[in-house]
C-alpha cells in the first residue's frame, strides 16, 4: 500500500458545495459558475444560488434564492485564511503554483 503524500488535511467549506457557486469578473461584466475550490479562494464578489425548499417528485416550480456570499477567504487549496483585497483573482498558494507547473509540462 502506498503512503499518502502532500497536503492531506480536509478543507473547510462553510457553504453548500452542491449549490450554484458564481464569481463576478468585472472585466467581462458577468457572473461565471465555478467549482467550490475556486469559489472559496476567489478574492472578489461571490454569490450562491440554491433551492429554498425541496419538493420530491417535482421538477418544475422549485423555488430558488440567490444571495451574496461574504464568508472567509482562503488561499487556494489550503485552510489558510487571507485578507480580502477585491482584486477579482484566485488567491495564490504553493498548491496552485505546483498545479500550474504540472499544467505547463503537459503542454
Residue frames relative to the residue before (quaternion, step in Angstrom):
aa qw qx qy qz dx dy dz
X 1.0000 0.0000 0.0000 0.0000 0.00 0.00 0.00
X 0.3636 -0.7483 0.5108 0.2167 3.57 -0.89 0.90
X 0.4738 -0.6707 0.5043 0.2673 3.52 -1.22 0.61
X 0.4702 -0.6574 0.5048 0.3033 3.57 -1.05 0.75
X 0.1386 -0.7930 0.5907 0.0554 3.54 -1.03 0.83
X 0.7431 0.4072 -0.2933 0.4427 3.56 -1.26 0.39
X 0.7395 -0.3642 0.3042 0.4775 3.53 -1.27 -0.46
X 0.0190 -0.8285 0.5590 -0.0261 3.56 -0.49 1.18
X 0.4245 0.7054 -0.4644 0.3264 3.59 1.28 0.21
X 0.5096 -0.6464 0.4768 0.3085 3.56 -1.16 0.60
X 0.3905 -0.7282 0.5167 0.2241 3.57 -0.87 0.96
X 0.4341 -0.6857 0.5257 0.2550 3.57 -1.14 0.74
X 0.0107 -0.7584 0.6517 -0.0026 3.55 -0.95 0.94
X 0.1079 -0.8274 0.5508 0.0192 3.58 -0.29 1.28
X 0.6670 0.4040 -0.2995 0.5497 3.58 1.15 0.68
X 0.6211 -0.5396 0.4168 0.3865 3.56 -1.29 0.27
X 0.2864 -0.8060 0.4954 0.1513 3.59 -0.30 1.23
X 0.6595 0.4972 -0.3217 0.4629 3.61 1.18 -0.30
X 0.5021 0.6426 -0.4270 0.3908 3.60 1.28 0.03
X 0.5718 -0.5418 0.4715 0.3965 3.57 -1.34 0.09
X 0.1007 -0.8190 0.5649 0.0029 3.59 -0.34 1.29
X 0.0087 0.8195 -0.5701 0.0578 3.57 -0.75 1.08
X 0.1481 -0.7523 0.6348 0.0960 3.54 -1.25 0.62
X 0.3754 -0.7431 0.5170 0.1991 3.56 -1.15 0.68
X 0.1491 -0.7632 0.6259 0.0600 3.53 -0.92 1.06
X 0.3150 -0.7886 0.4931 0.1893 3.64 -0.27 1.19
X 0.6125 0.5520 -0.3648 0.4326 3.63 1.06 -0.59
X 0.7063 0.4060 -0.2481 0.5241 3.59 1.17 -0.59
X 0.3366 -0.7708 0.4724 0.2634 3.56 1.25 -0.46
X 0.7128 0.4040 -0.2679 0.5069 3.60 1.08 0.63
X 0.4915 -0.6129 0.5335 0.3133 3.51 -1.41 0.27
X 0.1237 -0.7822 0.6077 0.0596 3.59 -1.04 0.83
X 0.4350 -0.6798 0.5279 0.2645 3.55 -1.05 0.81
X 0.0529 -0.8082 0.5862 -0.0202 3.58 -0.97 0.93
X 0.5891 -0.5437 0.4521 0.3912 3.55 -1.33 0.14
X 0.6430 -0.5296 0.3754 0.4063 3.58 -1.22 0.35
X 0.6091 0.5573 -0.3534 0.4399 3.62 1.10 -0.60
X 0.6750 0.4583 -0.2839 0.5037 3.59 0.99 -0.81
X 0.6210 0.5792 -0.3330 0.4099 3.59 0.98 -0.88
X 0.7082 0.4692 -0.2742 0.4507 3.59 0.82 -0.95
X 0.7432 0.3897 -0.2093 0.5019 3.61 1.24 -0.41
X 0.5100 0.6536 -0.4288 0.3590 3.60 1.22 0.11
X 0.2598 -0.7896 0.5458 0.1055 3.55 -0.68 1.16
X 0.6115 0.4862 -0.3833 0.4927 3.56 0.32 1.30
X 0.7617 -0.3235 0.2596 0.4978 3.56 -1.25 -0.41
X 0.0131 -0.7757 0.6303 -0.0291 3.55 -1.00 0.98
X 0.0145 0.7982 -0.6022 0.0012 3.57 -1.10 0.66
X 0.2537 -0.7556 0.5925 0.1163 3.52 -1.28 0.59
X 0.0962 -0.7559 0.6451 0.0563 3.56 -1.01 0.90
X 0.1515 0.7970 -0.5686 0.1361 3.56 -0.73 1.06
X 0.6361 -0.5254 0.4046 0.3944 3.54 -1.30 0.36
X 0.3109 -0.7380 0.5631 0.2040 3.55 -1.09 0.71
X 0.7746 0.0848 -0.0637 0.6235 3.57 1.29 -0.30
X 0.2975 -0.7350 0.5790 0.1897 3.55 -1.15 0.63
X 0.0700 -0.7819 0.6193 0.0095 3.53 -0.78 1.09
X 0.2891 -0.7807 0.5333 0.1502 3.55 -0.34 1.25
X 0.8338 0.1807 -0.1798 0.4896 3.54 -1.15 0.79
X 0.6678 0.4281 -0.3206 0.5176 3.59 1.18 0.45
X 0.2297 -0.8035 0.5398 0.1011 3.56 -0.74 1.06
X 0.7497 0.3556 -0.2088 0.5175 3.61 1.01 -0.70
X 0.8108 0.2940 -0.2269 0.4524 3.55 -1.34 0.35
X 0.3532 0.6987 -0.5368 0.3145 3.58 0.98 0.80
X 0.3773 -0.7547 0.4843 0.2314 3.62 -0.63 1.04
X 0.1222 -0.7822 0.6098 0.0369 3.55 -1.03 0.92
X 0.1404 -0.7727 0.6138 0.0812 3.54 -1.24 0.51
X 0.1677 -0.7684 0.6110 0.0901 3.57 -0.99 0.89
X 0.0360 0.8022 -0.5920 0.0685 3.56 -0.86 1.02
X 0.5021 -0.6201 0.5075 0.3253 3.55 -1.10 0.73
X 0.2678 -0.7600 0.5738 0.1465 3.57 -1.10 0.74
X 0.0298 -0.8057 0.5910 -0.0258 3.55 -0.74 1.10
X 0.2714 0.7858 -0.5047 0.2327 3.55 0.99 0.88
X 0.7412 -0.4025 0.2847 0.4556 3.57 -1.30 -0.09
X 0.3204 -0.7208 0.5887 0.1768 3.53 -1.27 0.57
X 0.1314 -0.8111 0.5693 0.0284 3.57 -0.84 1.05
X 0.5162 -0.5628 0.5280 0.3716 3.56 -1.25 0.44
X 0.6332 -0.5928 0.3444 0.3592 3.59 -0.98 0.89
X 0.8672 0.1092 -0.1053 0.4742 3.56 -0.88 1.04
X 0.6915 0.4156 -0.2763 0.5222 3.59 1.26 0.22
X 0.4518 -0.6451 0.5264 0.3205 3.56 -1.33 0.04
X 0.4006 0.7118 -0.4701 0.3344 3.58 1.25 0.44
X 0.2785 -0.7724 0.5506 0.1506 3.58 -0.54 1.19
X 0.1081 -0.7894 0.6036 0.0296 3.55 -1.08 0.83
X 0.5765 -0.5880 0.4503 0.3452 3.55 -1.31 0.40
X 0.4447 -0.6824 0.5149 0.2673 3.56 -1.11 0.72
X 0.0689 -0.7925 0.6055 0.0226 3.55 -1.04 0.90
X 0.3265 -0.7850 0.4625 0.2517 3.59 1.36 -0.14
X 0.3143 0.7521 -0.5218 0.2516 3.58 0.79 1.00
X 0.4225 -0.7583 0.4151 0.2725 3.59 1.36 0.22
X 0.5695 0.5250 -0.4072 0.4840 3.54 0.93 1.02
X 0.5462 -0.5620 0.4919 0.3792 3.54 -1.31 0.25
X 0.4484 -0.6863 0.5051 0.2697 3.57 -0.91 0.95
X 0.3840 -0.7633 0.4801 0.1987 3.57 -0.62 1.16
X 0.0037 -0.7572 0.6531 0.0073 3.51 -1.34 0.48
X 0.6926 -0.4524 0.3394 0.4477 3.57 -1.27 0.09
X 0.6133 0.5519 -0.3474 0.4457 3.61 1.09 -0.64
X 0.6590 0.4973 -0.3064 0.4738 3.58 0.93 -0.87
X 0.6536 0.5160 -0.3112 0.4578 3.59 0.96 -0.83
X 0.6350 0.5181 -0.3254 0.4717 3.61 1.04 -0.75
X 0.6528 0.5097 -0.3136 0.4644 3.60 0.97 -0.82
X 0.6290 0.5277 -0.3366 0.4610 3.58 1.04 -0.70
X 0.6401 0.5246 -0.3259 0.4570 3.58 0.97 -0.83
X 0.6548 0.5033 -0.3084 0.4720 3.58 0.94 -0.87
X 0.6447 0.5251 -0.3142 0.4582 3.56 0.98 -0.85
X 0.6517 0.5168 -0.3129 0.4585 3.59 0.98 -0.82
X 0.6429 0.5235 -0.3225 0.4568 3.59 1.03 -0.75
X 0.6580 0.5290 -0.3073 0.4390 3.59 1.07 -0.73
X 0.6268 0.5737 -0.3402 0.4029 3.60 1.12 -0.48
